[in-house]
Structure formats: C-alpha cells, structure tokens
Amino acid sequence: MLGELAGRGLRGGIAPDLPGLGLSERPEGFDYSWSGLGRHVGELIRVMGLERVHLVVHDIGGPVGFEAVAADPGRITSLTVSDIVVAAASFRKPWSMRPFEVPGVNRMWLAGARGPVFRALMRRIGLAADTSVTGAEIDVHRALLTRGDGGRAFLRIMRSFEMTPEKERLYRGVLGADDYPVQVVWARDDPALPLTKHGRQAAEAAGLAEPDVVAGRHFFPEDSAPAIADRIAALVEREQS
C-alpha cells in the first residue's frame, strides 16, 4: 500500500505495527484493549509531531483508530475505513476467531494454525482466489503474530475486544462526524466481515448510501492495493482542493 500511495504522490505514509503485533514490542503491562491501543496510536501521532493526518484503518485498526480520532479529532484531515467493526455491541466474531476467546483452547488453536493450515485459512478468508501472495509470504504473516513471545500479546488483543454499547456509540460518532470527510471502502467477498452486513453498517454510520466496493476478501489490500490507493489519493486530492 505504501508503495502504491507513494506512486500517487503521497510519500508521507506511515504504517506502524501496533504493540503486540508485527515488529513492535510486546510489553507485559500494556493495555491491549481497543482503548489502550487507541491511546498508543494517538500518542504516536503526537510524538511524531504530525499536526494533521489522513487516517486509513482496517480490521481491528478500525476501533483502535476510532479511539484515537475521538480523543483528538482536530488532527484528522480525512478518514478511510475498510472492513472494520462498527456495531461493537452486537458484533459476533467470525468462526476463525472464536477459539481465541477460550482459555487453553486459544493457545492450541494458535499453535495448530501454522504451515499448511494457516495458509489454507488465509487463502479461504483473506486472499483472492487468484492472489499473487505466495505461501512463503503467508508464513511471514504467521511468524509476525508470534514473534518473540509465542503469540501471548496477540492472544491478549483477541481477548480484549470492547464489545459494548458505549463503544458502538463512540465509533458511530466518529464515522458520522462533520469535522472531516469519511469514505468506506469494502472487500466484495469478505467472509469475515461481510459487505452486506458490516460494510453497510459502516456506510450508514458515515452517512453514505453504500460502501465503495473493491475486489477481494478480508485482507484485500494484499490483492487490490492499487484500487484502494486510488480511492485514498482521490479523497486526499478532494480535501486539498
């Protein structure tokens, strides 16, 4: 995505790994809830001296980003959301995530979902049928979930979803605010957060007739980065004109 955005003149893109994920640290005493991760993102924006940002959020980055926006809306120039949770109070995790809620089972599920099993899950849920993502690249995604701590921080994130009416009101308020333009970009064939339900919920909260639909499944930035970058660049250009 960053390369596609840079090719459209947007060269200041930053894609930080959240604590507990990717190449970031996994501090034991950290608050891995949406609220805690959101505070971290807000602090990161402030520490980097970014007065205004075009925020792009996906997956759990949706609630996390909404927390940061709600705490400091004046820094947001535009908001692009894709395949995120809005209706937190009624959200039911997809089948592939439910084992992470059960103590003991969660570790067995994470340990078992490796190699061919993890590749099959990613291809079924996240990637297009004609994806160019290789098995070796999928293995890197798996390694980044468990790097350094065997996945303990990742499991804490999975157990710390704040699925309450209060959070839903907050997130709907962020999407429906008049302080910045919002666009909703959704994968056409996402089996985890289906377009017909979650995509339409997000569009409705943002006051839009419908989501902007792009080909792909849940991790469609892997397969449709140019199309997503086109939409982000267009929103940035409209806001600057």
C-alpha positions in Angstrom: 0.0 0.0 0.0 2.7 2.5 0.9 4.4 2.0 -2.5 1.1 2.5 -4.3 0.4 5.6 -2.4 3.9 7.0 -3.0 3.4 6.4 -6.7 0.4 8.7 -6.5 2.3 11.5 -4.8 1.5 10.5 -1.2 5.0 9.9 0.1 4.5 10.6 3.8 2.7 7.3 4.5 3.4 5.6 7.9 2.2 2.1 8.8 3.2 1.4 12.4 2.8 -2.0 13.9 0.6 -1.9 17.0 2.1 -3.1 20.2 1.9 -6.9 20.4 1.9 -7.3 16.6 4.4 -7.3 13.8 7.9 -5.9 14.7 6.7 -3.9 17.7 7.4 -4.7 21.3 5.1 -6.9 23.4 5.2 -5.2 26.9 3.7 -7.3 29.6 2.0 -4.5 31.4 0.4 -2.9 28.3 -3.4 -2.4 27.9 -4.1 -4.4 24.8 -7.8 -3.4 24.6 -9.1 -1.2 21.8 -8.9 1.8 24.2 -5.3 1.1 25.2 -4.2 0.5 21.6 -6.0 3.7 20.6 -4.2 5.7 23.2 -0.9 4.4 21.8 -1.8 5.5 18.3 -2.8 8.9 19.5 0.4 9.3 21.4 2.4 8.1 18.4 0.8 10.8 16.2 1.6 13.5 18.8 5.1 12.3 19.5 5.9 12.3 15.8 4.7 15.9 15.6 2.0 15.2 13.0 -0.4 18.1 13.2 -2.8 16.7 10.6 -3.2 13.1 9.2 -5.2 11.3 6.6 -6.0 8.2 8.7 -6.6 4.8 7.0 -7.8 1.9 9.2 -8.5 -1.7 8.5 -9.7 -4.7 10.6 -9.1 -4.1 14.4 -7.4 -0.9 13.3 -10.9 0.4 12.9 -11.9 0.5 16.6 -8.3 1.4 17.5 -8.2 4.3 15.1 -11.7 5.4 16.2 -10.4 5.7 19.8 -7.5 7.9 18.6 -9.8 10.1 16.5 -12.4 10.5 19.3 -9.6 11.7 21.6 -8.1 14.2 19.2 -10.4 14.9 16.2 -8.7 18.1 15.2 -5.7 16.2 13.9 -7.8 14.2 11.3 -7.9 15.6 7.8 -9.7 12.6 6.3 -10.7 9.1 7.4 -10.7 6.0 5.2 -12.1 2.8 6.7 -12.1 -0.7 5.3 -13.5 -4.0 6.6 -13.8 -2.9 10.2 -16.2 -3.3 13.1 -18.8 -0.5 13.9 -21.7 -2.3 15.6 -19.5 -3.3 18.5 -22.4 -4.2 20.9 -23.8 -6.8 18.6 -20.6 -8.0 17.0 -20.1 -11.7 16.8 -16.6 -12.8 15.9 -16.2 -15.0 12.8 -15.6 -18.7 13.4 -11.9 -18.4 12.8 -11.5 -16.0 15.7 -13.8 -17.6 18.3 -11.3 -20.2 19.6 -9.1 -17.3 20.7 -11.7 -16.4 23.4 -11.4 -19.7 25.2 -8.5 -20.1 27.7 -6.4 -23.1 26.8 -8.1 -23.6 23.5 -6.7 -20.3 22.3 -3.1 -21.4 22.6 -3.9 -24.8 20.9 -5.7 -23.0 18.1 -2.8 -20.6 17.5 -0.2 -23.4 17.8 -2.1 -25.6 15.4 -2.8 -22.9 12.8 0.6 -23.0 11.2 2.1 -24.1 7.9 -0.5 -25.6 5.5 -3.3 -24.9 8.0 -2.6 -21.2 8.3 -2.0 -20.9 4.6 -5.4 -22.5 3.9 -7.1 -20.2 6.4 -5.6 -17.1 4.8 -6.5 -18.2 1.3 -10.1 -19.0 2.3 -10.8 -15.9 4.4 -8.3 -13.3 3.4 -6.9 -13.6 -0.1 -8.4 -13.6 -3.6 -8.7 -16.9 -5.5 -6.1 -15.6 -8.0 -3.9 -14.0 -5.4 -0.2 -13.5 -6.2 0.7 -13.8 -2.5 3.0 -16.8 -2.0 2.9 -19.4 0.7 6.2 -18.1 2.0 4.7 -14.6 2.3 1.8 -16.0 4.2 4.2 -17.8 6.6 5.7 -14.4 7.3 2.3 -13.1 8.5 2.1 -16.0 10.8 5.6 -15.5 12.2 4.9 -11.8 12.9 1.9 -12.8 15.2 4.1 -15.0 17.4 7.5 -13.2 17.2 9.3 -13.1 20.5 6.5 -14.2 22.8 4.8 -17.2 21.2 1.7 -15.1 20.5 0.9 -14.1 24.1 0.3 -10.5 23.2 -1.7 -11.3 20.2 -4.0 -13.6 22.3 -4.4 -10.7 24.8 -5.6 -8.5 21.9 -8.0 -11.1 20.8 -9.5 -11.4 24.3 -9.7 -7.6 24.9 -12.3 -6.6 22.3 -14.6 -4.0 23.9 -18.0 -5.0 22.5 -20.2 -2.6 24.4 -23.0 -0.2 23.6 -20.8 2.7 24.8 -18.0 1.8 22.3 -20.5 1.4 19.5 -21.9 4.9 20.1 -18.4 6.3 20.2 -17.4 4.6 16.9 -20.7 5.6 15.1 -20.0 9.2 16.3 -16.5 9.1 14.8 -17.8 7.9 11.5 -20.7 10.4 11.4 -18.7 13.5 12.5 -18.7 16.6 10.3 -15.1 17.5 11.1 -13.5 15.5 8.3 -14.6 13.6 5.2 -15.1 9.8 5.6 -15.0 7.1 3.0 -15.9 3.4 3.4 -14.0 1.0 1.1 -15.0 -2.7 1.4 -13.9 -6.0 0.0 -16.6 -7.5 -2.2 -16.2 -11.1 -0.9 -15.1 -10.7 2.7 -16.3 -13.8 4.6 -15.2 -12.5 8.0 -16.9 -9.1 7.9 -19.4 -9.4 5.0 -20.2 -6.4 2.8 -23.9 -7.0 3.1 -23.8 -6.6 6.9 -20.7 -4.9 8.2 -20.0 -2.9 5.1 -23.5 -1.4 5.0 -23.4 -0.7 8.8 -20.2 1.3 8.3 -21.6 3.2 5.3 -24.8 4.0 7.2 -22.9 5.3 10.2 -20.8 7.5 7.9 -24.0 8.9 6.2 -23.1 7.3 2.9 -25.6 5.5 0.6 -23.3 2.4 0.3 -19.7 1.3 0.6 -17.2 1.7 -2.2 -16.7 -1.9 -3.2 -13.3 -3.3 -4.3 -12.5 -6.9 -5.4 -11.0 -9.2 -2.8 -11.6 -10.9 0.6 -10.8 -9.8 4.1 -7.1 -8.9 3.6 -7.9 -7.3 0.2 -5.1 -4.7 0.5 -2.8 -7.7 -0.4 -4.6 -8.1 -3.7 -6.2 -4.8 -4.5 -3.7 -2.2 -3.3 -3.8 -0.1 -6.5 -7.6 0.2 -6.3 -7.5 1.2 -2.6 -4.7 3.7 -3.2 -6.7 5.3 -6.0 -9.5 5.9 -3.6 -7.3 7.3 -0.8 -5.5 9.6 -3.2 -8.8 10.8 -4.6 -10.1 11.7 -1.2 -6.8 13.5 -0.3 -7.0 15.5 -3.5 -10.6 16.5 -2.9 -9.7 17.6 0.6 -6.7 19.7 -0.6 -8.6 21.4 -3.5 
